[in-house]
Amino acid sequence: MASAAKKTGSQPTVDPQAQKLAEQIIEILEEKSASRILSINLEHVNPYFCIFVIASANSMVQLKSLGREVQKRLGHELRVKGLKTDDIESGWVILDFSDVILHLFLPDQRAFYNLERLWGDAPVIYRSQDLIAESEAGNKKGQTASGKHQGD
């Protein structure tokens, strides 16, 4: 994975093939400048899924580009091929690789559906650098709002 990638420490084991596929998907997303990339292990939370990869696109054009590039390079792994215009226009594209499900969102749709909160009990496998920075900034803001100041 790219240098911005961060794998978390001690986490439940993940199927090695699913993990490899998720890493390939993340590499493509990083190459195409997707933002807020998150990978979570659902094996012990939901028996139907192994890994969710969630990422944001900054525009409808980028959303379509991300979906097409992943399909182009990993289409042989997909259960259902082809991007639907309705999916792209909805702002939420789902690509099903059986054990790995890729969710591509526009920012408003990602905030609305908030899969991170829905599957909050699932261990994080990977978090992109921009998501880490966002989380750290949120923590500092929360400390300041609770009356703790940086100089305290």
N, C-alpha and C positions, 0 to 999 in steps of 0.2 A: 504494500500500500504506500501511498505517497507520504512524504514527511509530515504533512498536516494531520495524517491519520493518527488516531489514538485508540488502541485496543485497551479495554479495561482489564484489571487484574483478575484475581480468582473468580471464575464464573463456571457455571455448570457446563459440562461438555456438550459440544454441538456435533452433529453428524459431519464428518470431515468433508464429504462431497458437497454438502450444502454450504459449509463454511467457505470452501474454495470458490463455489459459484457466487456467493455473496461478495467475496473479495474481488472477483472479476467485475461484477456489477458496479461496485464502489469505485474501482479504478476508472471505468468508463465514465461514470458520473463526475468524477473529479476532473478527468480530461476535458469534459464538456462544460466545466464550470458550474455544476449544480451546487446549490447551497444547502446548509443545514442537514447534512447527510447523517443518518442515524441507522444503526443496525441493532436489532434486538433479538434475543433468543427466546422463542416462545415454546420450546419443547416441554417445559415443565409447567407451563401456564395453560396451554391449550393443545390437546392431542392432535389437532388437525394441521397445525403449522409447525414449521421448524424455525425459520428466520423471516423477519420482516426487515426490508430495507426501505427507509422512508427518506425522501429528498424533496427539495423545493426548486422550482424553476422561477425565474424572474419575469417571464413573459410567456404568452401563448406560443410564440415561435420557439422559444427555448424548450418548453414542455414537449412540443412535437419533436424537436431535434433530439432531445434526450431519449424519448421513447423509441424513435427510429434507430438511433445509434445502438442502443442496447439490443434491439431486435436484430439489427444487421449482424452484430458480432456474436450474439448468443442465441439467436433464433432457433437453432437446432435443439435447445433445451426447453423452449416454451411449450406449454400445454396447448395454448390457443394462439395462433399467429395472426398478426394484423392489428394495427391501431385503428380504432373506430373514431370517426370525426366527432361523434357525440361525446365520447370520453374526453377527447382533447378540449372540446368546447366547454365541458363541465368543469375543467380545471383540475380533474383528478384522473390520472391514468394508472391502471393496475395491470401489471404484467405478471402472470402466474407461471412460475417455474417449478411447480409442485411443492418442493420443500422450501423454496425461497419465493416470497411474494414481494414484488417491487411496487411501492406506492410513490408516484410522482405527483406533486401538488403545485398549484399556484399558491402564493402565501395566504390569501383569504380562505381558500378551501382547507388548507392545512390547519389553520387556526380554528376553523369551524368544527372540523371532524376530530381534531386533536387526538390522533391515534396514540401519541406518546403517553397521554394521560389514561386513555382507555386500557392500554397494556402496560401501565406503570409498574406492575409487579414483575415484569419480565426483565431479566438481566441485560444490560447494555453490552454489546460486543464491540461496537465501534461508534465513535462520535467524531465528526469532522471538527477541525480547528475553529471554524466560525461558530459552531454550536457550543463548543467549550467556552469560548470567549463570551458569548451571549449569556451563558449560564453563570459564569463568574461575575459578569457585570450585574446580573440580576441579584446575585447573592450580596454584593457590595451595596447595591441600592436598598435592599431589604434591611441590611444592618444599619444604614444611615437613617432609614425611615423609622426604625425601632428605637432610635435615640442613641445608638452607638456611633461614635464619630471615629474617623480614621486616626485621630490623634489620641484617642482614649486608650 
